[in-house]
Amino acid sequence: MPRPFTVGGLHAWEWPGDPPGALLLHGIGNYGRYWDFFADAIAGRLRLIAPDARGHGESAKPAEDYGPADFVADAVAVMDASDLARPVVVGHSMGGYHATALALAHPKRVRALVLVDVGPRIEQAGASRARRLSLERPDRFPDEAAALSYLKETSPGYSDAVYDNRLEFAFRRYADGALEWRSSKHALARILDATEARPATWDRLGEIACPVLIVRGTRSPSLAAKTAEQMRATLKNARLVELDAGHNVALDRPRELADAVVAFAHGVQ
C-alpha cells in the first residue's frame, strides 16, 4: 500500500521503489490514487510520488489560483518535501499540461517527461467530454449504487476494480450513505478556463531539451495521431508510443504503460 503524506495543503502518496523517482500528475477530476494500477505494474521498479492536485481529492480547494504556475509550484513543493531529485515527470491529460509547464519553468529539476494522451491540440470530442463530465455531473448521489450507475453510464467498459477505485477515492461518503465528489466543480471550471485560454506553455514546446516520451491511446477521443506526430517532430529529444487504449491509458493498459515508462526512465541520464 502507498504511504500517504501531506505538504502544506496538498495530499500525496508514495510507493517505494528503485531510482530514478517519478512524479505522477493526474488528469482533471481524478486523484493521486488514480495511479494505483500503474503503480502495481511498476512493482517497485521506480519510486513513485502521486499528489492529489489542488482542487482535487484531499488537497486544498482555494477559491482561485488554478493557473499553470500554481500547479508548477505545487509540484516543486511535493518534490522538495519528498526528496524527489530530478524525477521523471509522468503527466496524464491536465497533469501532462502541468508537467510541460514544470519542465519549462524548472528545466534542471526534470530528468525526463512522459506525456500521456495530451498535447497542444485536444480534439473537440475529447474537450467536450472533459467539460461535460467536469461541469455537468450531479453534485451528490444518494448511495453507492447510484454513483456506480453514473460511472458505468458515463465511462463504460472498465473492470470492477477500476470502478471500486473510483468509488473509494473520487467520492467522499457521508453517514446517511450519500456520496459527494472530492474534486471541486468550481476548481474544475477554473482549470478548464485556464487551459482553454491557451497560455504560452504549448507554444514553447520546442524549448524542452530533456527526453520526452509521448504516449497516445489509439482509441482516445483527445489526442489525434497527427498531433502526437507533430509533437514528436517539434521536441528535441522525443519518441512516441501508441497503445491500444482510450484516453485513460493508465487504466486501460497499466502494464504496457508501466513497462514503457520503466524502460524510458532507465534509459535517460
C-alpha positions in Angstrom: 0.0 0.0 0.0 1.3 3.5 -0.7 2.2 5.8 2.1 0.1 9.0 2.4 1.8 12.3 3.3 0.9 16.0 3.3 2.8 19.1 2.0 1.1 22.3 3.1 -2.4 22.0 1.7 -1.5 19.1 -0.6 -2.2 15.4 0.0 0.1 12.9 -1.7 1.0 9.2 -1.9 4.4 7.4 -2.1 5.1 3.9 -3.5 8.7 2.9 -2.5 10.9 1.7 -5.3 14.2 1.9 -7.2 15.7 5.1 -8.6 15.1 7.2 -10.5 11.9 8.5 -8.9 8.8 9.5 -10.8 6.3 12.2 -10.1 2.8 11.3 -11.3 0.4 14.0 -12.2 -3.2 13.0 -12.8 -5.9 14.4 -15.1 -8.8 16.7 -14.3 -11.4 15.3 -11.9 -9.1 12.5 -10.8 -6.8 12.0 -7.7 -3.4 10.6 -6.8 -4.6 7.0 -6.3 -5.8 7.1 -9.9 -2.3 5.6 -10.5 -2.9 2.5 -8.4 -3.0 0.1 -11.3 0.1 1.7 -12.9 1.9 1.5 -9.6 1.0 -2.2 -9.2 2.5 -2.8 -12.6 5.6 -0.8 -11.8 6.1 -3.2 -8.9 8.9 -1.3 -7.2 11.0 -0.7 -10.4 10.6 3.0 -9.8 9.9 5.1 -6.7 6.6 6.9 -7.3 5.0 10.0 -5.8 1.5 11.0 -6.8 -0.2 14.1 -5.3 -3.9 14.9 -5.3 -3.8 18.1 -7.4 -5.2 21.3 -5.8 -8.9 21.3 -6.1 -9.0 17.5 -6.1 -9.0 14.6 -3.7 -7.9 15.5 -0.2 -5.9 18.6 -1.3 -6.8 22.2 -0.6 -9.5 23.8 -2.7 -8.8 27.5 -2.9 -11.3 29.9 -4.5 -8.8 31.0 -7.1 -5.2 30.2 -8.2 -5.7 27.4 -10.7 -3.2 28.6 -13.4 -0.2 26.6 -14.6 2.2 28.5 -12.3 0.1 27.4 -9.3 0.3 23.7 -10.2 4.1 24.1 -11.0 4.6 25.5 -7.5 2.7 22.6 -6.0 4.8 20.1 -7.9 8.0 21.7 -6.7 6.8 21.7 -3.1 6.0 17.9 -3.3 9.3 17.2 -4.9 11.1 19.1 -2.2 9.2 17.6 0.7 9.7 14.0 -0.6 13.4 14.5 -1.6 12.5 13.6 -5.2 15.5 14.9 -7.1 15.2 15.3 -10.9 12.3 12.9 -11.3 10.8 11.6 -14.5 7.5 13.5 -14.5 4.6 11.5 -15.8 1.5 13.6 -16.6 -1.8 12.4 -17.9 -4.1 14.9 -19.6 -4.3 18.0 -17.3 -1.3 16.6 -15.5 0.7 16.4 -18.7 0.0 20.1 -19.4 1.3 21.0 -16.0 4.2 18.6 -16.4 5.2 20.5 -19.5 4.9 23.8 -17.7 7.1 22.4 -14.9 9.8 21.4 -17.4 9.8 24.8 -18.9 9.9 26.7 -15.6 12.5 24.4 -13.9 14.4 22.5 -16.6 17.2 21.4 -14.3 14.7 19.8 -11.9 13.1 17.4 -14.5 15.0 14.4 -15.7 12.5 13.5 -18.4 8.8 13.9 -19.3 6.2 11.3 -20.1 3.1 13.0 -21.7 0.2 10.7 -21.6 -2.6 11.4 -24.1 -2.2 15.2 -24.1 -0.9 17.8 -26.5 -1.2 21.3 -27.9 -4.5 20.4 -29.6 -7.2 18.4 -27.9 -9.8 17.1 -30.3 -13.3 18.5 -30.0 -14.8 15.2 -28.8 -12.3 14.9 -26.0 -12.6 18.5 -24.9 -16.4 18.4 -24.9 -16.3 15.2 -22.9 -13.9 16.6 -20.3 -16.1 19.7 -19.9 -19.3 17.7 -19.7 -18.0 15.2 -17.1 -16.4 18.0 -15.1 -19.2 20.6 -15.0 -22.5 18.8 -15.8 -22.1 15.9 -13.3 -24.6 15.5 -10.4 -23.1 17.1 -7.3 -24.3 14.3 -5.0 -25.6 10.7 -5.1 -28.0 9.2 -2.6 -26.0 6.0 -2.3 -23.1 3.9 -3.8 -25.4 2.2 -6.3 -26.4 5.5 -7.8 -22.8 6.7 -8.0 -21.7 3.4 -9.6 -24.5 3.5 -12.1 -23.4 7.0 -13.1 -19.8 5.9 -13.5 -20.7 2.9 -15.7 -23.0 5.0 -17.8 -20.5 7.9 -18.4 -17.3 5.8 -18.5 -18.3 2.3 -19.6 -16.1 -0.8 -20.2 -13.8 -0.8 -17.2 -13.2 -3.6 -14.7 -14.9 -3.8 -11.4 -11.5 -3.0 -9.8 -11.4 0.4 -11.6 -14.9 1.3 -10.5 -14.1 0.3 -7.0 -11.0 2.5 -7.1 -13.2 5.4 -8.3 -15.8 4.9 -5.7 -13.2 4.9 -2.9 -11.1 7.8 -4.0 -13.2 10.0 -6.2 -16.0 10.4 -3.6 -16.5 11.4 0.0 -19.0 9.4 1.9 -21.5 10.6 4.5 -23.2 8.9 7.4 -26.5 8.8 5.6 -24.9 6.8 2.8 -24.7 9.7 0.3 -21.6 10.2 -1.9 -20.2 13.5 -3.0 -17.3 14.3 -5.3 -14.0 15.0 -3.7 -13.0 17.3 -6.6 -14.4 20.8 -6.6 -16.6 21.7 -9.5 -15.6 25.3 -9.0 -11.9 24.3 -9.3 -12.6 22.2 -12.4 -14.2 25.2 -14.1 -11.3 27.4 -13.3 -8.8 24.8 -14.6 -10.7 24.4 -17.8 -10.9 28.1 -18.4 -7.2 28.5 -17.8 -6.4 25.6 -20.2 -8.7 26.9 -22.9 -7.2 30.4 -22.6 -4.1 28.6 -24.1 -1.2 30.4 -22.3 2.3 30.1 -23.9 3.1 26.7 -22.5 2.3 24.7 -25.6 3.8 27.3 -27.9 7.2 26.8 -26.1 7.2 23.0 -26.5 10.3 23.2 -28.7 12.3 24.7 -25.9 12.1 21.5 -23.8 15.5 19.8 -24.0 15.0 16.8 -21.7 13.9 13.4 -23.2 10.2 13.1 -23.7 8.1 10.0 -24.1 4.7 10.8 -25.8 2.1 8.1 -25.1 -1.1 8.1 -27.2 -4.2 5.9 -26.7 -5.2 4.8 -30.2 -8.9 4.8 -29.2 -8.7 8.2 -27.4 -11.0 11.0 -28.5 -8.5 13.5 -27.2 -5.1 13.2 -28.9 -5.0 12.7 -32.6 -2.2 10.7 -34.3 -1.3 13.8 -36.4 -0.9 16.0 -33.3 1.2 13.4 -31.5 3.5 13.1 -34.5 3.8 16.9 -34.7 4.8 16.9 -31.0 7.5 14.3 -31.7 8.9 16.3 -34.5 8.8 19.6 -32.5 10.6 18.3 -29.4 14.4 18.0 -29.5 14.5 14.5 -28.0 11.3 12.6 -28.1 9.8 9.3 -29.0 6.2 8.2 -29.5 4.5 5.1 -28.2 0.9 4.2 -29.1 -1.1 1.8 -27.1 -4.5 0.2 -27.7 -6.3 2.4 -25.1 -8.8 5.2 -24.7 -7.9 8.5 -23.0 -7.2 6.8 -19.7 -4.2 4.8 -20.8 -3.1 4.1 -17.2 -6.5 2.3 -16.6 -6.8 0.6 -19.9 -3.2 -0.6 -20.3 -1.4 -0.2 -16.9 1.2 -2.9 -17.5 2.1 -1.8 -21.0 2.4 1.8 -19.9 4.4 0.8 -16.8 6.9 -1.2 -18.9 7.3 1.7 -21.4 7.9 4.2 -18.6 10.4 2.0 -16.8 12.4 1.3 -20.0 12.3 5.0 -20.8 13.3 6.1 -17.2 16.2 3.7 -17.1 17.4 4.9 -20.5 17.8 8.6 -19.6 20.5 10.3 -17.5 
